[in-house]
Structure formats: C-alpha cells, structure tokens
C-alpha cells in the first residue's frame, strides 16, 4: 500500500475548489515537467505536496532550479573571497549568509566554511556552480538556522566538499558532525555533481528532512554517508556511497513513529557500506530504483563485530518494495524488517551470510523475481505469504522458515502449535535448495496454487518438509525430495492428490523422477534433483483418486526444464520403478507401490516419533 501523504489530502480539497491547473515549464537545469504534476495554480500554498505516485513527500519548490544570475548574490571563494550582492558577510575564512534569497557559489578555498544562518521562517536558494571548499576544522557547509535550504547543482559543474579529521568549537546545540551539515530542512536538486569527502564522521546530514531530487553524488565517509534524521526522500539521481563504519543511507528519528522514514522513488545506487546499506528507523519504501549494495566484505566477510549490523535494506518497522533492481551482497540479512516486509515487484539477486529476507511479522511476495544464490536461511518470518513471486533459494540451513523469537524448540512430548506461524503458497514459482529443512514451519503450511520445488538435504536430521501443525494442500504443483529418515508428507486433511514415495535405496543426483498416467502414458511432471535422495513427495491437480500411475526413473527430458522441473512433454529411455493406484487422496508408498501404514508422524508431535505426516524409511536386512 502506498504511503499516504498530507499533500494528497490537501490536493484533493484544492482540486475540488479549483478548476484550472498548470504544469511548470522545464527548468534551466533540464528537469522534466513530469517531475511535478497536478499542481493547482490557485493553491494558497504553491509548495503543496502533489505526488500521489511517489512515496516521498515532494513540493513544487523542491524541483525549482531556475535562478536569475544577475540578481543573485555571488560568493566567489579564493585566496581573497569576494561577495557581490547583499545578504552575506565575510569574517576571515568564514562566509555567512544572513538573509533569505538566492546565492550563487563558485571558486576554491581551503580552511574555509560557508555558513547559513537566517531567520527560522526564511528560505535560501543556494546555487553551487563549481565550488571547492575544504575545512580542516569543521563542516565545509553548515546550515545553522533556516526554514529550508534548497541547493541546486548547476549542470556540468563539479562541487567538492571536504572536512578534516578533527572538529574544533563544536556547538553543543548543533552537534555538527558532517561535511555538509544542516540543522534545517534541506533539498538538493539540479544535474551537476556533488563530491563529499568525509574525514571526521558523516558525509551529508540534515537534522530535519532531507530531500534529494536529482544530481550525481560521490560520498565517502568514515561514518554515515547520507542521513536525514526525520526523513530521507530521494526522487532520482546517481549515488556512489562508501562508508567505513557507518550506514550508506540512514534516517534515525526514534522519538516519533511518523518520522525516521526513507522513501526511495528512483535513482541508481552503488553502495559499499561498513555497516547497513540503507537503514530506516521506521519505514522504508522503494520503487523505480537500481541498487548494487555490499555490506562489509559481503559473503567474504570475516571478523565481524557481533554487536554491529551489516544488513542490506533494514527497517525498524516495515519495508515495502514496489519495483526496482537489486544486487545485494551482505554480511548480514539482505532485507530485514522488524515488522512487515512486502515485495510487490522487482528483480533481486541476493547473496547473504545470514537470511536472504527476514521479517519479524509478515513477509509477503506478490510479484517480481527473487534469486537468493547464497544464504544461511533463505526466507524467515512469522507469517510467509507467497502470492505470485518467482523465488529461487539456496540455503545452508532452512530454505523457508516460519518462526518467531518466541518459538522454542521442543525436545520431546507434544506441544501446542503456534497458529501465527504459517507458510502460505497461493501462486508463483518457488524453487528451494536447502541443506537444512526445505520448508520449515513451527506452525502450519497451506498450499492452494503455484509451483513448489524442494531439493532437501540427503543428510539425516532434516527433511524437505517440516511442520509442527498441519500441511493442508488443496491446489498447485509440488515436488519435494530429500532423505528418508525425516521425510514428512502433507496432512490427511489435504484435498489434492498427493503421493509420497520412499525408495529402497538412495538414488543418485540428477536421476530424473517422472510421474505418468498409466492408462494414457501421459507424463504429468518430471523433476531432476540436484543431490542424492531417497524420498519424493509429488502433488498435482492431475493426480486423481482411483486412477493408476507410474513413477519412472532416469531418461532424458525432451522439453526445456526450469529448476529441474517440467510439467509436460516426454522423456526418452526412462525406466518404470513403481506402479500404483491412488487409493487415498494422500498416499504413502514404498518402491513396490505398497501403502505404508502406521508410520506417520502427528502434526504437533516432536520430530522423530512415528505419527501423522512422517514417513519411516524401509528397514533393509543385513545379509
């Protein structure tokens, strides 16, 4: 769900009263008309937020890059700094802007500072037209007081700001700690370049709201790269950010639940972060953006500090991703929300030393493609909803895990099932390669649609499916392979035909399993596992009770496969290994096609005891 903004409410009332609308012309910096839409010319406040399609709150003034060079006050840094116009003063190497207005800044200076200190109801338009400011003892640009400062990066210019390793005369009230530091709301627009080199702590900081409309940014800092305490909203731009021991982008107001937000409505981001890539205290919204994020040394990280965080995208409350392209290489969870995490669309390539995606509450996949090439656990949350995404998971432990911080591992005896813990598959494509459990729910699993493929471990102690409550399967297509000693079938309450087959011996990896209608000799599905296996669970809408089927092993699939799976076509040179008639909706068979009875695991029982859902491997006599 899109972020509601005050601007939308204001806009609705204004449109009801006003009929004529205008769209601002293209500015001198080349920003397109499409950046600002649906603005009433009769609005009482021409800075009304107008963007219903954006998560950030942007005002018309945030896009204003026009200025009259003839009437603007000009500040030229140099051996002798010069000011042409009113509203600014010089005191040694310190230039202070004291009045509202437009100021164009150029030139080069060392051990200098540009300060803005105007009335708290006044605004300043700062034009950076090719300026280099280095200050060894504090911020290069310091906004001490203003209602708002709008900074424009002039097209074709490079603006360089650098601070020193030690700050002197730091104000207790200001607590300045960044190369470009603002106590007021700060907007930056234009199509020029801003280079920020931090040596003390942070790069670009606003203690209020920080809005970045456009431009090219190169930011290096020992601490945080970009930081807006109350909020960060980015409409577009190109960002290259490197931090040593801080987050690349951060909003950290923890005293107001409506603040501490980050809205990324576009842009291209190349991030190498010593801590988190992007961290919002409350909510993180993302759409129409491209990310390449590495935290620490990514999956090659060693000697990480346990008390620190190295996540890719992180939020104290919720993460919502509507679209975008993501390449994440993280030493911690790649996406982590302390509340809900929603993926509506986007293309993700994820490599993580911890979880691929983690939510403390609900994690919803409704679109997009997610390719987790390495993880400890691929997906983890209290409630996991698959509603339409394509998800591929490689995990050294569980592929998908429904759990919570309150869940405790049972060591014996029956226990109450936590009904909040659920994995629900309604649509989409899910392919799992797990060395632990494939699907693991400390509560329940439901499946009504989609395709689910599980390559479980061939080692004991884990299964392709693992649940403490029930697995109700009423639709979709599923193939799950793994070891036999901990194999668990779906629950008897399932309404779609499902067969679990235990082979007499372990089958080798790449030995294709196929399911055929015995009468028509139509192949219903085929799956080629990636590691050795002894059990397979297959479910398909084409498995009909009282009809006869065959299971084949080996052969060559004649159709294109996806994640080792195909649901139509044929196989050459496969061998019939099992023939059976589906006598029950949920059946468990040995390789001879005989029903295995009395060898099931109870849904809420501890794993390892015989009861509902649990298949026991056959006992082979020793010769």
C-alpha positions as CSV (number, residue, x, y, z in Angstrom):
1,X,0.0,0.0,0.0
2,X,1.3,3.4,-0.9
3,X,2.3,5.8,1.7
4,X,-0.4,8.3,2.4
5,X,0.8,11.9,2.5
6,X,-0.7,15.1,3.8
7,X,-0.1,16.5,0.3
8,X,-2.7,14.2,-1.1
9,X,-5.4,15.3,1.3
10,X,-4.5,19.0,0.6
11,X,-4.6,18.3,-3.1
12,X,-8.0,16.7,-3.1
13,X,-9.5,19.7,-1.4
14,X,-7.8,22.2,-3.7
15,X,-8.9,20.4,-6.8
16,X,-12.5,20.4,-5.6
17,X,-12.3,24.2,-5.4
18,X,-10.1,25.0,-8.3
19,X,-10.6,24.0,-12.0
20,X,-7.6,25.4,-13.8
21,X,-4.2,23.6,-13.4
22,X,-0.8,24.5,-14.6
23,X,2.4,22.5,-15.0
24,X,5.7,24.2,-14.5
25,X,8.0,24.5,-17.6
26,X,11.3,22.8,-17.9
27,X,13.8,24.5,-15.7
28,X,17.2,25.8,-16.7
29,X,18.8,22.6,-15.3
30,X,16.8,20.4,-17.7
31,X,14.5,18.8,-15.1
32,X,11.5,17.4,-16.9
33,X,7.9,18.5,-16.4
34,X,7.0,15.0,-15.3
35,X,8.7,15.5,-12.0
36,X,5.9,17.8,-10.8
37,X,2.3,17.0,-11.6
38,X,-1.2,18.1,-10.8
39,X,-0.4,21.4,-9.1
40,X,-3.3,23.9,-8.8
41,X,-2.3,27.4,-9.8
42,X,-4.8,28.8,-7.3
43,X,-3.4,26.9,-4.4
44,X,-3.0,29.0,-1.3
45,X,0.4,27.4,-0.8
46,X,2.3,26.8,-4.0
47,X,4.6,24.4,-2.2
48,X,1.8,21.9,-1.7
49,X,2.9,18.2,-1.9
50,X,1.5,16.8,-5.1
51,X,2.8,13.4,-5.8
52,X,0.3,10.6,-5.4
53,X,2.5,8.1,-7.3
54,X,5.5,8.7,-5.0
55,X,6.3,7.5,-1.5
56,X,8.2,10.7,-0.6
57,X,6.6,14.0,0.0
58,X,7.9,16.5,-2.6
59,X,6.8,20.1,-3.0
60,X,6.9,22.2,-6.1
61,X,9.7,24.3,-4.7
62,X,11.9,21.2,-4.3
63,X,12.1,21.0,-8.1
64,X,12.9,24.7,-8.6
65,X,16.3,25.1,-10.3
66,X,15.8,28.4,-12.1
67,X,17.6,31.5,-10.8
68,X,18.5,34.9,-12.1
69,X,22.3,35.2,-12.1
70,X,22.1,39.0,-12.4
71,X,20.0,39.4,-9.2
72,X,21.6,36.6,-7.2
73,X,24.2,37.4,-4.7
74,X,27.5,35.9,-5.9
75,X,30.1,34.3,-3.5
76,X,33.4,33.6,-5.1
77,X,35.8,31.6,-2.9
78,X,39.6,32.1,-3.5
79,X,42.7,33.5,-2.0
80,X,40.6,36.5,-1.4
81,X,36.9,35.6,-1.1
82,X,34.6,38.1,-2.7
83,X,30.9,38.8,-2.3
84,X,28.8,40.6,-4.9
85,X,25.4,41.5,-3.6
86,X,23.6,41.6,-0.3
87,X,22.8,39.1,2.4
88,X,26.2,37.7,3.1
89,X,29.3,38.6,5.2
90,X,32.9,37.6,5.4
91,X,34.9,37.1,8.6
92,X,38.3,35.7,7.8
93,X,37.7,32.4,6.1
94,X,34.1,32.2,7.2
95,X,31.3,33.3,4.8
96,X,27.9,33.6,6.4
97,X,24.6,34.0,4.6
98,X,22.3,36.1,6.9
99,X,19.2,36.8,4.8
100,X,16.8,34.9,2.7
101,X,17.5,34.9,-1.1
102,X,19.4,33.3,-3.9
103,X,23.2,32.8,-3.6
104,X,25.5,31.5,-6.3
105,X,28.7,30.0,-5.0
106,X,31.9,29.3,-7.0
107,X,35.7,29.2,-6.5
108,X,38.1,27.3,-4.4
109,X,39.1,27.7,-0.8
110,X,40.9,25.8,2.0
111,X,40.3,26.0,5.7
112,X,37.1,27.9,4.9
113,X,33.4,27.4,5.6
114,X,30.1,28.5,4.1
115,X,27.5,29.1,6.9
116,X,23.8,29.8,6.5
117,X,22.1,31.5,9.5
118,X,18.8,33.2,8.7
119,X,15.5,33.5,10.5
120,X,13.8,30.2,11.1
121,X,11.0,31.2,8.8
122,X,13.2,32.2,5.9
123,X,14.4,30.1,2.9
124,X,17.6,30.2,1.0
125,X,18.2,29.0,-2.6
126,X,21.9,28.0,-2.7
127,X,23.4,27.6,-6.2
128,X,26.6,25.5,-6.3
129,X,28.1,26.4,-9.7
130,X,31.5,24.8,-9.4
131,X,32.9,25.3,-5.9
132,X,35.6,23.5,-3.9
133,X,35.6,24.1,-0.1
134,X,37.9,22.3,2.3
135,X,37.7,22.9,6.0
136,X,40.1,21.0,8.3
137,X,38.3,22.0,11.4
138,X,34.6,21.6,10.7
139,X,31.9,21.3,8.1
140,X,32.5,22.7,4.7
141,X,28.9,23.9,4.5
142,X,27.0,24.5,7.8
143,X,23.3,25.4,7.8
144,X,22.8,26.6,11.4
145,X,19.3,28.1,11.1
146,X,16.7,28.4,8.3
147,X,13.2,27.2,7.5
148,X,14.6,25.4,4.5
149,X,17.6,25.5,2.2
150,X,17.2,24.4,-1.5
151,X,20.6,23.7,-3.1
152,X,20.9,23.4,-6.8
153,X,23.8,21.6,-8.5
154,X,24.4,23.5,-11.7
155,X,24.5,21.4,-14.9
156,X,28.1,20.5,-15.9
157,X,29.7,21.6,-12.6
158,X,31.6,19.5,-10.0
159,X,31.2,20.7,-6.5
160,X,33.7,19.3,-3.9
161,X,33.3,19.5,-0.2
162,X,35.9,18.1,2.3
163,X,36.3,18.3,6.1
164,X,39.1,17.4,8.4
165,X,39.7,14.6,10.9
166,X,39.2,16.8,13.9
167,X,36.5,19.4,14.6
168,X,37.1,22.4,16.8
169,X,34.4,24.6,18.5
170,X,31.6,22.0,18.0
171,X,28.4,23.6,19.3
172,X,26.6,21.6,22.0
173,X,23.3,22.6,20.3
174,X,24.4,22.0,16.8
175,X,26.5,18.9,17.3
176,X,27.8,19.2,13.8
177,X,29.4,16.0,12.5
178,X,29.2,16.1,8.7
179,X,30.9,17.7,5.7
180,X,27.6,19.2,4.6
181,X,25.6,19.6,7.8
182,X,22.1,21.2,8.1
183,X,20.0,21.8,11.2
184,X,17.1,22.7,8.9
185,X,15.2,21.0,6.1
186,X,17.5,20.5,3.1
187,X,16.7,19.8,-0.5
188,X,19.3,19.3,-3.3
189,X,18.4,19.3,-7.0
190,X,20.0,20.0,-10.3
191,X,22.0,17.9,-12.7
192,X,25.5,18.8,-11.6
193,X,27.8,16.7,-9.3
194,X,28.4,16.9,-5.6
195,X,31.5,15.2,-4.2
196,X,31.6,14.9,-0.4
197,X,34.8,13.6,1.3
198,X,34.4,13.0,5.0
199,X,37.3,12.5,7.3
200,X,35.7,13.3,10.6
201,X,32.4,11.3,10.7
202,X,29.5,11.7,8.3
203,X,29.0,12.9,4.7
204,X,25.7,14.7,4.1
205,X,23.4,15.3,7.0
206,X,20.1,17.1,7.8
207,X,18.7,17.0,11.3
208,X,15.3,17.5,9.8
209,X,14.0,16.3,6.4
210,X,16.4,15.6,3.6
211,X,15.1,15.6,0.0
212,X,17.3,14.7,-3.0
213,X,15.6,15.4,-6.3
214,X,18.4,14.7,-8.8
215,X,22.1,15.1,-9.5
216,X,25.2,12.9,-9.2
217,X,26.7,12.2,-5.8
218,X,30.0,10.7,-4.7
219,X,30.2,10.4,-1.0
220,X,32.9,8.9,1.2
221,X,32.8,9.0,4.9
222,X,34.1,7.1,8.0
223,X,30.5,7.3,9.5
224,X,27.2,7.5,7.7
225,X,27.1,8.7,4.1
226,X,23.6,10.3,3.7
227,X,21.5,11.0,6.7
228,X,18.2,12.7,7.3
229,X,17.2,12.4,10.9
230,X,13.4,12.9,10.4
231,X,13.2,11.5,6.9
232,X,15.1,10.9,3.6
233,X,13.2,11.2,0.3
234,X,15.0,10.6,-3.0
235,X,13.3,11.2,-6.3
236,X,16.1,10.4,-8.7
237,X,19.9,10.8,-9.1
238,X,23.1,8.7,-9.2
239,X,24.7,7.8,-5.9
240,X,28.1,6.3,-5.2
241,X,28.5,5.9,-1.5
242,X,31.3,4.3,0.5
243,X,31.4,4.2,4.3
244,X,33.9,2.7,6.7
245,X,31.9,2.2,9.9
246,X,28.5,3.6,9.1
247,X,25.4,3.2,7.1
248,X,25.3,4.5,3.5
249,X,21.8,6.0,3.8
250,X,20.1,6.4,7.2
251,X,17.1,8.1,8.9
252,X,17.2,7.6,12.7
253,X,14.5,9.6,14.5
254,X,13.3,7.1,17.1
255,X,11.0,9.5,19.1
256,X,8.2,9.9,16.6
257,X,6.6,6.9,14.8
258,X,5.8,9.1,11.8
259,X,9.5,10.0,11.3
260,X,12.6,8.1,10.7
261,X,11.4,7.1,7.3
262,X,13.2,6.6,4.0
263,X,11.4,6.9,0.6
264,X,13.4,6.0,-2.5
265,X,11.3,6.8,-5.6
266,X,14.1,6.4,-8.1
267,X,17.8,6.7,-8.6
268,X,20.8,4.5,-9.1
269,X,22.8,3.4,-6.1
270,X,26.3,1.9,-5.9
271,X,26.9,1.3,-2.2
272,X,29.8,-0.1,-0.2
273,X,28.8,0.2,3.4
274,X,30.8,-0.6,6.5
275,X,27.5,-1.2,8.3
276,X,24.0,-1.2,6.9
277,X,23.4,-0.3,3.3
278,X,20.1,1.5,3.9
279,X,18.6,1.8,7.4
280,X,15.2,3.4,8.3
281,X,14.2,3.7,11.9
282,X,10.6,3.2,11.0
283,X,9.6,2.5,7.4
284,X,11.5,2.1,4.1
285,X,9.7,2.5,0.8
286,X,11.4,1.7,-2.5
287,X,10.3,1.9,-6.2
288,X,11.8,2.5,-9.6
289,X,15.4,2.4,-8.4
290,X,18.6,0.3,-9.1
291,X,20.8,-0.9,-6.3
292,X,24.2,-2.5,-6.0
293,X,24.9,-2.9,-2.3
294,X,27.8,-4.6,-0.5
295,X,28.0,-4.5,3.3
296,X,31.4,-5.1,5.0
297,X,33.0,-7.5,2.5
298,X,29.8,-9.2,1.7
299,X,29.7,-13.0,1.8
300,X,33.5,-12.9,2.1
301,X,33.4,-11.1,5.4
302,X,35.3,-12.3,8.4
303,X,35.9,-10.9,11.9
304,X,32.6,-9.1,12.0
305,X,31.6,-7.4,15.3
306,X,28.7,-9.2,16.9
307,X,27.1,-6.0,18.2
308,X,27.1,-4.3,14.8
309,X,24.6,-4.6,11.9
310,X,25.6,-5.3,8.3
311,X,22.3,-5.6,6.6
312,X,21.4,-4.5,3.1
313,X,18.0,-3.0,3.4
314,X,16.8,-2.6,7.0
315,X,13.7,-1.0,8.7
316,X,12.6,-0.8,12.4
317,X,9.0,-1.2,11.3
318,X,8.2,-2.1,7.6
319,X,9.8,-2.4,4.2
320,X,7.7,-2.0,1.1
321,X,9.3,-2.7,-2.4
322,X,7.1,-1.8,-5.4
323,X,9.7,-2.2,-8.1
324,X,13.4,-1.9,-8.8
325,X,16.6,-3.9,-9.5
326,X,18.6,-5.1,-6.6
327,X,22.1,-6.7,-6.4
328,X,22.7,-7.3,-2.7
329,X,25.9,-8.9,-1.2
330,X,25.6,-8.7,2.5
331,X,27.4,-9.9,5.6
332,X,24.0,-9.9,7.5
333,X,20.4,-10.2,6.3
334,X,20.0,-8.7,2.9
335,X,16.5,-7.4,3.6
336,X,15.3,-7.1,7.3
337,X,12.2,-5.6,8.8
338,X,11.3,-5.7,12.4
339,X,7.6,-5.5,11.3
340,X,6.2,-6.5,7.9
341,X,8.2,-6.9,4.6
342,X,6.3,-6.7,1.3
343,X,7.7,-7.4,-2.2
344,X,5.2,-6.3,-4.8
345,X,7.6,-6.4,-7.7
346,X,11.3,-6.0,-8.6
347,X,14.3,-8.1,-9.6
348,X,16.5,-9.3,-6.8
349,X,19.9,-11.1,-6.8
350,X,20.8,-11.8,-3.2
351,X,23.9,-13.3,-1.5
352,X,23.9,-13.3,2.2
353,X,25.9,-14.7,5.2
354,X,22.6,-14.7,7.1
355,X,19.0,-14.5,5.9
356,X,18.1,-13.5,2.4
357,X,14.8,-11.9,3.5
358,X,13.7,-11.6,7.2
359,X,10.6,-10.1,8.8
360,X,9.6,-10.3,12.4
361,X,6.0,-10.3,11.4
362,X,4.5,-10.9,7.9
363,X,6.6,-11.4,4.8
364,X,4.6,-11.1,1.5
365,X,5.7,-11.9,-2.0
366,X,3.1,-10.8,-4.6
367,X,5.3,-10.2,-7.7
368,X,8.8,-9.9,-9.0
369,X,11.8,-12.3,-9.1
370,X,13.9,-13.2,-6.2
371,X,17.1,-15.1,-6.7
372,X,18.9,-16.0,-3.4
373,X,22.2,-17.5,-4.5
374,X,23.6,-17.9,-1.0
375,X,22.1,-17.6,2.5
376,X,22.0,-19.2,5.9
377,X,18.2,-19.3,5.8
378,X,16.6,-18.0,2.6
379,X,13.3,-16.6,3.9
380,X,12.3,-16.2,7.5
381,X,9.2,-14.6,9.2
382,X,6.3,-15.3,11.4
383,X,3.9,-15.4,8.5
384,X,5.1,-16.0,5.0
385,X,2.7,-15.4,2.1
386,X,3.6,-16.4,-1.5
387,X,1.0,-14.7,-3.7
388,X,2.8,-14.5,-7.1
389,X,6.6,-14.0,-7.0
390,X,9.2,-16.2,-8.6
391,X,11.6,-17.2,-5.8
392,X,14.7,-19.3,-6.0
393,X,16.6,-20.1,-2.8
394,X,19.9,-21.6,-1.9
395,X,20.4,-22.0,1.8
396,X,22.9,-23.7,4.0
397,X,20.2,-24.3,6.6
398,X,16.4,-23.9,6.1
399,X,15.1,-22.7,2.8
400,X,11.9,-21.1,4.2
401,X,11.3,-20.9,7.9
402,X,8.1,-19.7,9.7
403,X,9.2,-18.9,13.2
404,X,9.4,-16.2,15.7
405,X,11.6,-15.0,18.5
406,X,9.1,-16.5,21.0
407,X,9.4,-20.0,19.4
408,X,11.2,-22.6,21.4
409,X,12.5,-25.9,20.1
410,X,10.6,-28.9,21.6
411,X,12.8,-31.7,22.9
412,X,10.1,-34.2,23.5
413,X,6.4,-34.8,24.1
414,X,3.6,-32.9,22.4
415,X,3.2,-29.2,22.5
416,X,0.8,-26.5,21.4
417,X,1.1,-25.3,17.8
418,X,1.6,-21.6,17.3
419,X,-1.2,-20.7,14.8
420,X,0.5,-17.4,14.0
421,X,3.4,-19.3,12.3
422,X,2.4,-20.1,8.8
423,X,3.7,-20.6,5.3
424,X,1.0,-20.0,2.7
425,X,1.5,-20.7,-1.0
426,X,-1.2,-19.4,-3.3
427,X,0.6,-18.6,-6.5
428,X,4.1,-18.1,-8.0
429,X,7.1,-20.3,-8.5
430,X,9.3,-21.4,-5.6
431,X,12.5,-23.4,-6.0
432,X,14.5,-24.4,-2.9
433,X,17.9,-25.9,-2.5
434,X,18.4,-26.3,1.3
435,X,20.9,-28.2,3.4
436,X,18.5,-28.0,6.3
437,X,14.8,-28.2,6.1
438,X,13.3,-27.1,2.8
439,X,10.0,-25.7,4.2
440,X,10.0,-25.4,8.0
441,X,7.0,-24.1,9.9
442,X,6.8,-24.3,13.6
443,X,3.1,-23.8,12.9
444,X,1.2,-24.7,9.7
445,X,1.6,-24.8,6.0
446,X,-1.1,-24.2,3.4
447,X,-0.8,-24.5,-0.4
448,X,-3.6,-23.7,-2.9
449,X,-1.7,-22.8,-6.1
450,X,1.6,-22.1,-7.7
451,X,4.6,-24.4,-8.1
452,X,6.8,-25.6,-5.2
453,X,10.0,-27.5,-5.8
454,X,12.2,-28.6,-2.9
455,X,15.7,-30.1,-3.1
456,X,16.1,-31.1,0.5
457,X,19.2,-32.4,2.2
458,X,20.4,-36.0,1.9
459,X,21.7,-35.9,5.4
460,X,19.8,-37.1,8.5
461,X,18.1,-34.7,10.9
462,X,16.3,-32.6,8.3
463,X,13.5,-33.0,5.8
464,X,12.2,-31.5,2.6
465,X,9.1,-30.6,4.6
466,X,8.9,-30.0,8.3
467,X,5.8,-28.7,10.1
468,X,4.5,-28.9,13.7
469,X,0.8,-28.3,12.9
470,X,-0.7,-29.3,9.6
471,X,0.1,-29.0,5.9
472,X,-3.1,-28.5,4.0
473,X,-2.6,-28.9,0.3
474,X,-5.6,-28.1,-1.9
475,X,-4.0,-26.9,-5.1
476,X,-0.8,-26.2,-7.1
477,X,2.0,-28.5,-8.1
478,X,4.7,-29.7,-5.6
479,X,7.7,-31.9,-5.8
480,X,9.9,-32.3,-2.7
481,X,12.9,-34.7,-2.5
482,X,15.3,-35.5,0.3
483,X,16.5,-38.0,2.8
484,X,14.0,-40.7,4.0
485,X,14.7,-40.8,7.7
486,X,13.0,-37.4,8.5
487,X,10.6,-37.3,5.5
488,X,7.2,-35.8,6.3
489,X,4.2,-35.9,4.0
490,X,1.3,-33.4,3.8
491,X,-1.6,-33.8,6.2
492,X,-4.5,-36.1,5.6
493,X,-6.8,-33.1,5.5
494,X,-5.4,-32.2,2.1
495,X,-7.9,-32.4,-0.8
496,X,-5.5,-32.7,-3.7
497,X,-3.9,-36.0,-4.8
498,X,-0.5,-36.4,-3.2
499,X,1.8,-39.4,-3.2
500,X,4.9,-39.8,-1.0
501,X,7.3,-42.5,-2.2
502,X,10.2,-44.0,-0.4
503,X,12.8,-45.8,-2.5
504,X,14.6,-49.0,-1.3
505,X,17.9,-47.3,-1.8
506,X,19.3,-43.8,-2.2
507,X,19.0,-42.5,-5.7
508,X,21.9,-40.6,-7.3
509,X,21.7,-36.9,-8.0
510,X,20.5,-36.0,-11.5
511,X,18.4,-39.2,-11.6
512,X,15.2,-37.8,-13.1
513,X,11.9,-38.7,-11.4
514,X,8.8,-38.6,-13.6
515,X,5.1,-39.3,-12.9
516,X,2.9,-40.8,-15.6
517,X,-0.7,-41.7,-16.1
518,X,-0.5,-45.4,-16.6
519,X,-3.5,-45.7,-18.9
520,X,-2.8,-42.8,-21.3
521,X,1.0,-42.8,-20.9
522,X,0.9,-39.1,-20.5
523,X,3.7,-37.6,-18.4
524,X,2.3,-35.4,-15.7
525,X,5.6,-34.0,-14.3
526,X,9.3,-34.6,-14.2
527,X,11.9,-33.4,-11.8
528,X,15.7,-33.8,-11.7
529,X,17.1,-33.4,-8.2
530,X,20.5,-31.7,-7.6
531,X,21.7,-34.1,-4.9
532,X,21.1,-37.7,-3.8
533,X,17.7,-38.6,-2.4
534,X,15.6,-41.4,-1.1
535,X,12.2,-39.9,-0.7
536,X,9.9,-37.9,-3.0
537,X,6.6,-36.2,-2.5
538,X,4.6,-35.3,-5.5
539,X,1.3,-33.5,-5.8
540,X,-0.6,-32.3,-8.9
541,X,-4.1,-31.5,-9.9
542,X,-3.8,-34.4,-12.4
543,X,-3.4,-36.9,-9.5
544,X,-7.0,-38.3,-9.3
545,X,-8.1,-40.9,-6.8
546,X,-8.7,-44.4,-8.1
547,X,-6.7,-43.8,-11.2
548,X,-3.4,-45.7,-11.9
549,X,0.0,-44.1,-12.3
550,X,3.7,-45.0,-12.8
551,X,6.8,-43.5,-11.4
552,X,9.8,-43.6,-13.8
553,X,13.5,-43.1,-13.0
554,X,16.2,-41.8,-15.4
555,X,15.9,-41.0,-19.0
556,X,16.4,-37.7,-20.9
557,X,13.8,-34.9,-20.8
558,X,12.9,-33.7,-24.3
559,X,11.4,-30.4,-23.1
560,X,13.1,-27.3,-21.6
561,X,13.2,-27.5,-17.9
562,X,13.1,-24.9,-15.2
563,X,14.9,-25.5,-11.9
564,X,15.0,-29.2,-13.0
565,X,11.2,-29.3,-13.5
566,X,8.9,-29.8,-16.4
567,X,5.1,-30.4,-16.4
568,X,4.6,-31.5,-20.0
569,X,6.4,-33.3,-22.8
570,X,8.2,-36.6,-22.6
571,X,11.3,-38.5,-21.5
572,X,13.3,-40.9,-23.6
573,X,14.7,-44.1,-22.1
574,X,13.2,-43.8,-18.6
575,X,12.5,-46.9,-16.6
576,X,9.3,-47.8,-14.6
577,X,10.2,-48.3,-11.0
578,X,6.8,-48.1,-9.3
579,X,3.2,-48.7,-10.4
580,X,0.2,-47.8,-8.1
581,X,-3.4,-46.9,-7.9
582,X,-4.1,-43.8,-5.9
583,X,-6.5,-45.3,-3.4
584,X,-6.4,-42.3,-1.0
585,X,-6.0,-38.6,-1.6
586,X,-2.8,-38.6,0.5
587,X,-0.9,-41.8,0.0
588,X,2.5,-43.1,1.2
589,X,4.1,-45.9,-0.7
590,X,7.2,-47.9,-0.8
591,X,9.1,-48.6,-4.1
592,X,6.9,-51.6,-4.8
593,X,3.8,-49.4,-4.8
594,X,2.5,-50.8,-1.5
595,X,0.9,-48.5,1.0
596,X,2.9,-47.8,4.1
597,X,0.6,-47.7,7.1
598,X,1.1,-46.9,10.7
599,X,4.3,-44.9,10.0
600,X,3.1,-41.3,10.2
601,X,4.0,-38.5,12.5
602,X,1.5,-36.5,14.4
603,X,1.2,-32.9,13.3
604,X,2.0,-31.4,16.7
605,X,4.4,-34.1,17.9
606,X,8.1,-33.8,18.2
607,X,10.0,-34.8,15.1
608,X,11.4,-38.3,15.2
609,X,8.3,-40.1,16.6
610,X,6.0,-42.0,14.3
611,X,2.8,-40.2,13.6
612,X,0.8,-38.3,11.0
613,X,2.8,-36.9,8.1
614,X,6.1,-38.7,9.0
615,X,7.5,-41.4,6.6
616,X,9.7,-44.1,8.1
617,X,12.4,-45.4,5.7
618,X,12.3,-49.1,4.9
619,X,14.4,-51.5,7.0
620,X,17.0,-53.3,4.9
621,X,18.1,-56.7,6.2
622,X,21.8,-57.2,6.6
623,X,22.9,-60.2,4.5
